Amino acid sequence: MIESIVFYHDPAIAGDQSAEADWKRRGLYMGPQFSELDEGVQVLFERYLEERGINTALAHFIPDYIEHKEQREYLKWLESVREFVAA
């Protein structure tokens, strides 16, 4: 589900995780709610994302992948704790 679409003139601001970039992002206009856009604009944005592989299948894949990754990290952590306790 798309809630909003933000446009950044400077692509570095979008990916930068620094406090300065976060501060700059907060000062920008975030645009209207997606549901408030004209229906034709909504359809075009959805088509744009679909053409780039951002679709329902991806939305279903992400939680599954996160669970898999978390489980893998948890097992690594357990192994590290076991090695520490055994030492």
LUMSE-428557 format. One record per residue (C-alpha): residue number from 1; residue in one letter; chain; x, y, z. Coordinates in Angstrom, 2 decimals. Example, Ala and Ser with C-alpha at 12.3 -4.5 7.8 and 13.67 -1.06 7.14 Angstrom:
{pt 1, A, A, {12.30, -4.50, 7.80}}
{pt 2, S, A, {13.67, -1.06, 7.14}}
This chain:
{pt 1, M, A, {0.00, 0.00, 0.00}}
{pt 2, I, A, {1.39, 3.37, -0.96}}
{pt 3, E, A, {0.88, 6.06, 1.67}}
{pt 4, S, A, {2.86, 8.93, 0.18}}
{pt 5, I, A, {5.48, 9.77, -2.41}}
{pt 6, V, A, {8.38, 12.07, -1.63}}
{pt 7, F, A, {10.50, 13.73, -4.28}}
{pt 8, Y, A, {14.12, 14.62, -3.48}}
{pt 9, H, A, {15.94, 17.03, -5.78}}
{pt 10, D, A, {19.21, 15.81, -4.26}}
{pt 11, P, A, {19.42, 11.98, -4.37}}
{pt 12, A, A, {22.14, 12.01, -1.69}}
{pt 13, I, A, {19.58, 13.18, 0.88}}
{pt 14, A, A, {17.37, 10.15, 0.22}}
{pt 15, G, A, {20.01, 7.55, 1.07}}
{pt 16, D, A, {22.23, 9.39, 3.55}}
{pt 17, Q, A, {21.66, 8.15, 7.11}}
{pt 18, S, A, {23.47, 11.02, 8.85}}
{pt 19, A, A, {21.75, 13.34, 11.31}}
{pt 20, E, A, {22.33, 16.24, 8.93}}
{pt 21, A, A, {20.54, 14.49, 6.06}}
{pt 22, D, A, {17.72, 13.50, 8.39}}
{pt 23, W, A, {17.36, 17.14, 9.42}}
{pt 24, K, A, {17.24, 18.22, 5.75}}
{pt 25, R, A, {14.58, 15.58, 4.96}}
{pt 26, R, A, {12.41, 16.79, 7.82}}
{pt 27, G, A, {12.38, 20.30, 6.38}}
{pt 28, L, A, {11.10, 19.21, 2.97}}
{pt 29, Y, A, {7.49, 19.12, 1.81}}
{pt 30, M, A, {6.50, 15.45, 1.92}}
{pt 31, G, A, {3.69, 15.74, -0.62}}
{pt 32, P, A, {0.03, 14.83, -0.22}}
{pt 33, Q, A, {-1.28, 11.50, 0.94}}
{pt 34, F, A, {-1.28, 9.06, -1.97}}
{pt 35, S, A, {-5.01, 8.46, -1.61}}
{pt 36, E, A, {-5.65, 12.20, -2.06}}
{pt 37, L, A, {-3.96, 12.30, -5.48}}
{pt 38, D, A, {-6.03, 12.23, -8.64}}
{pt 39, E, A, {-6.92, 8.61, -9.45}}
{pt 40, G, A, {-5.12, 8.83, -12.79}}
{pt 41, V, A, {-1.90, 9.93, -11.06}}
{pt 42, Q, A, {-2.25, 7.05, -8.61}}
{pt 43, V, A, {-2.60, 4.57, -11.47}}
{pt 44, L, A, {0.47, 5.99, -13.23}}
{pt 45, F, A, {2.59, 5.75, -10.06}}
{pt 46, E, A, {1.44, 2.17, -9.48}}
{pt 47, R, A, {2.29, 1.29, -13.08}}
{pt 48, Y, A, {5.71, 2.97, -12.71}}
{pt 49, L, A, {6.49, 0.88, -9.61}}
{pt 50, E, A, {5.13, -2.33, -11.16}}
{pt 51, E, A, {7.41, -1.91, -14.19}}
{pt 52, R, A, {10.36, -1.78, -11.80}}
{pt 53, G, A, {9.39, -4.93, -9.92}}
{pt 54, I, A, {7.90, -3.19, -6.89}}
{pt 55, N, A, {4.67, -5.13, -6.65}}
{pt 56, T, A, {2.55, -7.38, -4.45}}
{pt 57, A, A, {4.97, -10.29, -4.85}}
{pt 58, L, A, {7.78, -8.12, -3.47}}
{pt 59, A, A, {5.56, -6.93, -0.63}}
{pt 60, H, A, {4.92, -10.57, 0.36}}
{pt 61, F, A, {8.58, -11.54, -0.04}}
{pt 62, I, A, {10.00, -8.85, 2.27}}
{pt 63, P, A, {8.46, -10.07, 5.58}}
{pt 64, D, A, {9.43, -13.67, 4.73}}
{pt 65, Y, A, {13.00, -12.61, 4.01}}
{pt 66, I, A, {13.18, -10.53, 7.19}}
{pt 67, E, A, {12.02, -13.52, 9.24}}
{pt 68, H, A, {14.58, -15.76, 7.54}}
{pt 69, K, A, {17.39, -13.24, 8.11}}
{pt 70, E, A, {16.41, -12.71, 11.74}}
{pt 71, Q, A, {16.38, -16.46, 12.36}}
{pt 72, R, A, {19.82, -16.81, 10.75}}
{pt 73, E, A, {21.21, -13.96, 12.90}}
{pt 74, Y, A, {19.65, -15.49, 16.01}}
{pt 75, L, A, {21.32, -18.84, 15.31}}
{pt 76, K, A, {24.69, -17.08, 14.85}}
{pt 77, W, A, {24.16, -15.29, 18.15}}
{pt 78, L, A, {23.32, -18.54, 19.94}}
{pt 79, E, A, {26.47, -20.14, 18.51}}
{pt 80, S, A, {28.58, -17.21, 19.71}}
{pt 81, V, A, {27.08, -17.41, 23.20}}
{pt 82, R, A, {27.66, -21.18, 23.30}}
{pt 83, E, A, {31.31, -20.71, 22.30}}
{pt 84, F, A, {31.77, -17.99, 24.93}}
{pt 85, V, A, {30.22, -20.08, 27.71}}
{pt 86, A, A, {32.23, -23.15, 26.71}}
{pt 87, A, A, {35.54, -21.25, 26.90}}
